[in-house]
Amino acid sequence: MQAGDDSKYFRVTSKATDDAKQSVNANSSVVGPVTTPIVYDPLVVGDPVATGDAFVGYTLTCSEPTVTGGSGSVQIDYYWVDAATKAIVWEATYMGNTTKVIDYDLGKTMYCMVVVTDQVTSESITKESNHKGPINRPVIPEYECYVDSSLHDDPTADVGVAVGGSVVIEVRPETVSNPALDIAYEWKVRTGAGRLSGDVNGTGVIYMAPDAAPAGALVNCTVTSRDADDQVFAAEVTILISE
């Protein structure tokens, strides 16, 4: 075929002649039209970027890579890969370009493998994102202690309470976990006199002073999380009872 044949149709005619000079013609089926093949620029794919915190319960996200050249019609597939074994740990067919980190991923370093396929030319390019990990459990945030709604930022300072009086003690996280951790609180009067009122498994309690002085108490709050597999002392307050 030549450039001038573009859009034309062709068929083949054959002629057979025997010894008696008798002949017969036969025509092939028609083929066409003739087209000029499209030449595409090579497919070029940029590097994808994985973002998110490498902690159990959190979500990792892979950016869509930039794509130039080719036919302009591409399919993009995402696969989360264990960097050590090169095994796919999560085929993101179910969640697009995101994956939620689970207990199975603990200790792994992961990256996103992105496969870009031109649906016209079938050209395919594979790219790897940056690595995330090793995967750990999330960390319980630091807490601040409040006494009667005022920040108690010096754990060595005593809190004075009158005989028979009370004081509200609270803990508040300095940062918000994302996702929210399954947090458990435990308030105790570790030493001394007095008692706690309210939800001793909540973020705040009321300390009730005894009816006689002098006396004192040490109240603390322990925060634990099954998600973080950790515990911290969120508050420790020394209370002095006076007339």
C-alpha positions as CSV (number, residue, x, y, z in Angstrom):
1,M,0.0,0.0,0.0
2,Q,1.1,3.5,-0.7
3,A,0.1,6.9,0.7
4,G,-2.1,7.5,-2.4
5,D,-4.1,4.4,-1.6
6,D,-5.6,5.9,1.5
7,S,-9.4,5.3,1.7
8,K,-9.4,2.9,-1.4
9,Y,-10.9,-0.6,-1.5
10,F,-9.1,-3.5,-3.2
11,R,-9.9,-6.9,-4.5
12,V,-8.0,-9.5,-6.5
13,T,-9.1,-10.9,-9.9
14,S,-7.7,-14.2,-11.1
15,K,-8.0,-15.8,-14.5
16,A,-7.6,-19.5,-15.3
17,T,-7.2,-20.9,-18.9
18,D,-7.2,-24.5,-19.9
19,D,-5.5,-26.2,-22.9
20,A,-8.6,-25.6,-25.0
21,K,-8.1,-21.9,-24.5
22,Q,-11.2,-21.7,-22.3
23,S,-10.9,-19.3,-19.4
24,V,-12.8,-18.4,-16.2
25,N,-12.4,-15.3,-14.0
26,A,-12.7,-15.3,-10.2
27,N,-12.8,-12.3,-7.9
28,S,-11.8,-12.2,-4.2
29,S,-13.7,-10.5,-1.5
30,V,-13.2,-6.7,-1.2
31,V,-10.8,-5.4,1.5
32,G,-10.6,-1.9,2.7
33,P,-10.7,0.9,3.1
34,V,-7.0,1.4,3.3
35,T,-6.0,3.5,6.3
36,T,-2.8,5.3,7.2
37,P,-1.6,3.9,10.6
38,I,-1.5,6.5,13.5
39,V,2.0,6.8,15.0
40,Y,1.7,7.8,18.7
41,D,4.5,9.3,20.8
42,P,6.0,6.9,23.3
43,L,4.1,6.5,26.6
44,V,5.7,8.5,29.4
45,V,4.6,7.9,33.1
46,G,5.7,10.0,36.1
47,D,6.5,8.7,39.5
48,P,3.5,8.1,41.9
49,V,3.7,9.3,45.5
50,A,2.5,7.4,48.5
51,T,1.2,9.5,51.4
52,G,-0.3,8.7,54.8
53,D,1.0,7.5,58.2
54,A,2.4,3.9,58.3
55,F,0.4,2.8,61.3
56,V,-2.2,0.1,61.8
57,G,-5.7,1.5,61.3
58,Y,-4.5,4.4,59.1
59,T,-4.9,4.8,55.3
60,L,-2.2,5.0,52.7
61,T,-3.0,6.8,49.5
62,C,-1.1,6.6,46.1
63,S,-1.3,9.6,43.8
64,E,-2.3,9.1,40.2
65,P,0.9,9.5,38.1
66,T,1.2,12.0,35.3
67,V,0.8,10.3,31.8
68,T,1.8,11.8,28.5
69,G,2.2,10.4,25.0
70,G,0.4,7.3,23.8
71,S,-3.1,7.3,22.6
72,G,-4.5,9.2,25.5
73,S,-6.7,6.3,26.6
74,V,-5.1,4.4,29.5
75,Q,-6.0,2.1,32.3
76,I,-4.3,2.6,35.7
77,D,-4.0,-0.2,38.2
78,Y,-2.7,0.1,41.7
79,Y,-1.0,-2.7,43.8
80,W,0.4,-2.4,47.4
81,V,3.6,-4.4,47.7
82,D,5.8,-5.7,50.5
83,A,9.1,-4.1,49.8
84,A,11.0,-7.0,51.3
85,T,9.4,-9.9,49.5
86,K,7.9,-8.1,46.5
87,A,4.6,-9.8,47.2
88,I,1.4,-8.0,46.6
89,V,-0.2,-7.4,50.1
90,W,-3.2,-5.6,48.8
91,E,-4.6,-5.5,45.3
92,A,-6.4,-2.1,45.3
93,T,-9.1,-3.2,42.9
94,Y,-11.4,-3.0,45.8
95,M,-10.3,0.4,47.1
96,G,-8.9,2.2,44.2
97,N,-5.6,3.8,45.0
98,T,-5.9,3.6,48.8
99,T,-5.4,0.8,51.3
100,K,-6.1,0.6,55.0
101,V,-3.2,-0.7,57.0
102,I,-4.1,-3.8,59.2
103,D,-2.4,-6.0,61.8
104,Y,-1.2,-8.3,59.0
105,D,1.0,-5.4,57.7
106,L,2.9,-4.9,61.0
107,G,6.6,-4.7,60.4
108,K,6.3,-4.4,56.6
109,T,7.6,-1.6,54.5
110,M,5.1,-1.0,51.7
111,Y,5.0,0.8,48.4
112,C,2.5,1.2,45.6
113,M,3.1,-0.4,42.3
114,V,1.3,1.4,39.5
115,V,0.7,-0.2,36.1
116,V,-0.3,2.1,33.3
117,T,-1.6,0.4,30.1
118,D,-2.4,2.1,26.8
119,Q,-5.7,0.6,25.7
120,V,-5.1,1.3,22.1
121,T,-1.4,0.4,21.6
122,S,-1.2,-2.1,24.6
123,E,2.0,-0.4,25.6
124,S,2.5,-0.9,29.4
125,I,4.7,0.9,32.0
126,T,5.2,0.0,35.6
127,K,6.2,2.5,38.2
128,E,6.9,2.3,42.0
129,S,6.1,4.9,44.6
130,N,8.2,5.9,47.6
131,H,8.3,3.4,50.5
132,K,6.2,3.7,53.6
133,G,7.1,1.9,56.8
134,P,8.1,-0.1,58.6
135,I,4.4,-0.4,59.7
136,N,3.9,0.1,63.5
137,R,1.0,0.5,65.8
138,P,-0.1,4.1,66.4
139,V,1.2,6.0,69.4
140,I,-1.1,7.2,72.2
141,P,-1.0,11.0,72.1
142,E,0.4,13.1,75.0
143,Y,-2.2,14.4,77.4
144,E,-2.6,17.6,79.4
145,C,-4.1,17.7,82.8
146,Y,-6.7,20.3,83.9
147,V,-7.9,21.0,87.4
148,D,-11.2,22.9,87.6
149,S,-10.8,23.7,83.9
150,S,-7.3,25.3,84.4
151,L,-4.2,23.8,82.9
152,H,-2.2,21.9,85.5
153,D,1.1,21.9,83.6
154,D,3.4,21.3,86.6
155,P,3.0,17.9,88.1
156,T,5.2,18.8,91.1
157,A,2.8,21.6,92.2
158,D,0.3,20.7,94.9
159,V,-3.4,21.2,94.5
160,G,-5.1,22.5,97.6
161,V,-8.6,21.3,98.5
162,A,-10.6,22.3,101.6
163,V,-11.8,19.7,104.1
164,G,-15.0,18.1,102.6
165,G,-14.4,20.0,99.3
166,S,-14.0,18.7,95.8
167,V,-12.0,19.4,92.7
168,V,-12.6,18.3,89.0
169,I,-9.6,16.7,87.3
170,E,-9.6,16.1,83.6
171,V,-7.2,14.9,80.9
172,R,-7.3,16.2,77.3
173,P,-5.2,14.9,74.4
174,E,-2.7,17.4,73.0
175,T,-3.3,16.1,69.4
176,V,-6.2,14.2,67.8
177,S,-5.5,10.8,66.5
178,N,-6.6,9.9,63.0
179,P,-8.3,7.5,63.0
180,A,-9.5,7.9,66.6
181,L,-7.9,5.3,68.9
182,D,-9.9,2.9,71.1
183,I,-8.9,4.6,74.4
184,A,-9.5,3.4,77.9
185,Y,-9.1,5.6,81.0
186,E,-8.5,4.5,84.6
187,W,-8.5,7.0,87.5
188,K,-7.2,5.9,90.9
189,V,-6.4,7.4,94.3
190,R,-3.0,5.8,94.5
191,T,-2.2,6.9,98.0
192,G,-3.8,9.0,100.7
193,A,-7.3,9.9,101.7
194,G,-10.4,10.9,99.8
195,R,-12.4,9.2,97.0
196,L,-13.4,9.7,93.4
197,S,-16.8,10.4,92.2
198,G,-18.1,10.1,88.6
199,D,-16.9,7.9,85.8
200,V,-13.5,6.6,86.8
201,N,-13.2,5.2,83.2
202,G,-13.8,8.5,81.5
203,T,-11.8,11.6,80.7
204,G,-12.5,13.3,84.0
205,V,-13.5,12.7,87.6
206,I,-14.3,14.6,90.8
207,Y,-12.0,14.1,93.7
208,M,-13.9,14.3,97.0
209,A,-11.8,15.4,100.0
210,P,-12.1,13.7,103.4
211,D,-13.8,15.4,106.3
212,A,-10.6,15.9,108.4
213,A,-7.3,17.6,108.0
214,P,-4.4,17.4,107.6
215,A,-4.5,14.9,104.8
216,G,-3.4,14.4,101.2
217,A,-3.8,12.2,98.2
218,L,-2.1,11.3,94.9
219,V,-4.5,10.9,92.1
220,N,-3.5,9.6,88.7
221,C,-5.0,8.6,85.4
222,T,-3.6,5.8,83.1
223,V,-4.5,5.7,79.5
224,T,-4.3,2.5,77.5
225,S,-5.3,1.6,73.9
226,R,-5.7,-1.8,72.3
227,D,-5.0,-0.2,69.0
228,A,-1.7,1.3,70.1
229,D,-0.7,-1.6,72.3
230,D,0.6,0.9,74.7
231,Q,-0.1,2.9,77.9
232,V,0.8,6.3,79.3
233,F,0.2,8.1,82.5
234,A,-2.0,11.0,81.4
235,A,-2.2,12.7,84.8
236,E,-0.7,12.6,88.2
237,V,-2.0,15.2,90.7
238,T,-0.8,15.6,94.3
239,I,-3.6,17.0,96.5
240,L,-3.3,18.6,99.9
241,I,-6.2,18.9,102.3
242,S,-6.4,21.8,104.6
243,E,-8.9,23.6,106.9
